[in-house]
Amino acid sequence: MRAKISVISMGGTLCIGYDVEAGAPACTREFLGVMSRLHVARGAPCTLFVRGQTLEKNARQIKEIVGNPLFDLQQHTYSHLIFKRIECDTGKKHEVYGKDESIVTIKKDVEKANDVFRKKLGISPIGMTTPYAFHRGLLDRPDILAVLHGAGIRFLRSWGRNEKGYTPVPLDVQPFFYDEQGFPDMLECPVNGWQDCIFRDDHGWKARWDQTFIADLDQVARRGEYIALCQHDWSSIREDPEMEMTAAIIDHALASGVRIISYKALYDEKLQGRG
């Protein structure tokens, strides 16, 4: 399934993040096995944003990668709580996801995820992918940012939709700190471009997702900028059980001189750059 793509030496930064959220333990465990082999073979770091309920069902398997520098473990809420109401225009239909949750509900869910991480893995997450993600992230909700900051969260993937509440997000949407909201040490790491599951659901599960992503990667890399690879445990192995498309993306990035780092490493770098 490897794509035949010409390689040009470029720059840029690729952050690979997997939302680990499946309800079926067998799905998550199959993904963990394939994913870990793929990344170890290439020495390519990534971040796993793990839902608390999924961690409870797969704690032993996830604990096996704790301490491996290739795998950065962060949270994805406890129950896959959607913080804000999302209106989505796909071009084919109009959909609504979630509702505007109360601050109390958000706080309880996020803190419960942190508790599960501490009890099961002995670590405290500082990063989060917000379920479903939003247009413009949490720029409009400093009250939610305050809750997350109080829970120890310092970097987010919460901007993952365009002005239509859909994808792709423009590639020129780049990481930024929430300065104007009063949180100069909180970094937004947007999911620019497509998310894997949305692209593949829209174009077909056997569609060459890797080719579309690589075209975006090349465009961003020529400018020396950042791009996010957003995949999920359940979607990464659907119709691609050995994650060959993911492997093709990573191989292309490595051959092109694109830097691959975890989201934690990106946050540390950006924070240090502030002086």
N, C-alpha and C positions, 0 to 999 in steps of 0.2 A: 504493500500500500504506500510505500515511500514515494513522496512527490519528487518529480524531476524539476528542480528549481536551480537556476544559476545563482552562484554565490558571489557577493561583492563585499569586500572588507568595509565594515561600517563601525559606528559606535552605538550609543544609546544604551538604555537599561531596560531589561525585562524582569518584571516581578511575577512569579507564578504563584497563584493562590487557589487552593482547592477548598470549596465549601463542603465540609463533611457532615451530611445532614440526613442521610437515608434512615428510614424507619426500620428497614429489614437488616439485621446484623449481617446476614450472609452477603448482602450487596456491599456493605462497607468493608467487610473483611476481604472480599475478592479484590476490591479496589486497592486497599492498603497493600496487599501483596504485589500486585502488578505495578502500582505507582512507586513503591519503595525500590523495587528492583530496577525500574527504569531510571530513577534519579541517582541511585548509587552507582550504576554502571557508567553514568555520564558525569558524576561529580557535580550535579546541578542542584543548587538549593531551591527550596520552595517553602511556602507557608501553608499550613493546614488550619483553616478556621472551622472549629469543631462545635457542632450543636451540643449542648449539655446532655440532652436526652440520648443522643447518639453515642456520646462518650460513656454514659452509664452502661450501655449495652455492649460496648467494645473496648472497655478499659484495658484489659490485658493486652489486646492486640496493639492498641495505640501506645501503651506504655513501652512497648518494645523499641519504639523509635525515639523516646525521650532521651535527650543527651547526645543524639547524633546531630552534629552541626549542620547537616544538610536539611534538617526538618525543624522548622519554626512552628510551634503550636500556639494558636490563639483561639479566641472564642467566636461563636456565631449565635449568641444568646442561648438560653436554656431550651425554650420551646419553639424556636423559629418565629418569634413574635415580630410582626410587622408594626413598626412604630407609628407610621403615618398612613393615612388613606392615599392610595395611588389610583389615579385615573389614567388608563392606558389606551391609546389609539394605535392599533397595529396596522392600520390601513385596510384591514379586512373587517374588524369588529372593535367595539368599544368594551373594555373590561374595567372592573373596579376590584382592587385588592386591599384587604385590611380596612382599618379604621384609625382614627386619631386616638391612640391609646393614652390612658392617664399616665402622668409622671410616676405615680405610685406603682402601677402595673409594670412599667418599664424598669423601674428601679429593682423591684422584686425579681423580675426575670433575669436581668443582667447579673445581679448579685448571686442568684441561685446557680447560674452557670459558673461563676467564679468559685463558688463553694465546691462544686463537682470537680473542677480542675484541681483544686488544692487537695481534696480528699483522695481522688483517684490517681493523680499524676504528681502531686507535690509541687505544682507550679502555679503562679498567678499570672493570668493573661494581661497584657497591656494593649492588645490589638483586637479589633473586631471587624467582621463584615456584617452589616445590618441586613437581615433577610429582605430579599426582593430589591433593595436599594431604591434610590430616589433621584429625581431630577434636582440637581444642585445640592445633593447631599443633605446636610443638616445646617446649611447656612441660615435657614429661616427659623431654626429651633435651638436657640441658646439654652433653653431650659432642659432639653434632652442632652445637649452637650455637657451641661453641669452635672447631670446624673451620671453620665458615662465617665466624666473626669473624676468624680467622687468615688467611682468604682475602680479607679486605676487605669482606665482606658486612655491611651495616648495616641494611637493611630487607628484610622478608620478606612474601610471601603464602604462608603455610604452613597457616593455619587455614581450611580450605575444605570441611569436612564436619561433620555434626551427630553426635549421640550414637549414631546408627545407622550411621555411616560413610557417610552419603548426604547429600543436600541436600533442602531449603534449610537454610542456617545461620541461626539466629535473627538478626534485624536489630539486636538490642541488643548483639551482639558487635561491639565497637568497637576501634580501634587501641590498642595498649598496648606498653610497653617490657618487655623481659625482665629486670627488676630482680632478682627473687628467684633467677633462674638465674645471676646474676653478670655480666649484660651490659646495663648501664643505657643503653648507646648503641645497642642493637639494637631496632628497632621492628617489631612484628607488625602487618601491615595485612590483617586477615582478609577473606576473600571471603564476605561475608554475603549472605544470599539465595541465589538459584540461580546456577549456572554455565550459560552458554548451551547448551553441548553436552548437558549432563545433562537440562536442561528439555526441549530439543527432541527428544532421543532418547526421552524418556519420554512426551511429549505429541504427538509427530509433528513432522516437520521443517518442515511448513508452518504449524504452530501459531503464534499471535501472541505470540511471546516478548516483543516490545517492550511489549505491553500489561501483561503480568504484571510486567515489570521497572519500568515507569512507576508502577504501583500501589505497589510497594515503595519506589521513589524518593520519591514524594509523602509516604508515611508517615514515612520517615526525615527528609526535608527539613523537615517541620513541627516536628520536634524540634531542628533545627539540627545534625544529626549526619552521620556519614559513611556512604556506601554504595559498594561496589565493583561495577564492571561488569567481569565476567570473560568474555572471549570468546577465540576461537582463530582462527588463520589459516584452517584448513580448514573450521571450522564456520561462520564468519562469512559465507562466500560460498555455503554449501550451501543450495540452494533459495531463495537471496536474493542473486543475483550482484552486485547494485549496493548491497548492504548497506543497503537501505531501512529495515529495522527498527532498525538501529543509528543511522541518521540521524534516525529518529523519536524515539529516546531522547535523543539529543543536543539536538535542536531543542526538545523539551519541557523539558529541564533548563535550557537557555539562556533560554527564554521565561518560566520559573518563577523565575528569579533564583537558581538553584542554581549554586554555584561549581564549575567543572571545573578540576582541577589534576592534574599528574602525580604519580606516587608519590614521585619524588625531591623534588618541591616539598613534598609532605605531610611527608616525613621531615625536611626542613630546618626546616619550620615547627614540628613537634612537638619537635625537638631544641632549637631556640632557645627554645621555651616553657618548657623545663626550667631556663633561666637559666644 
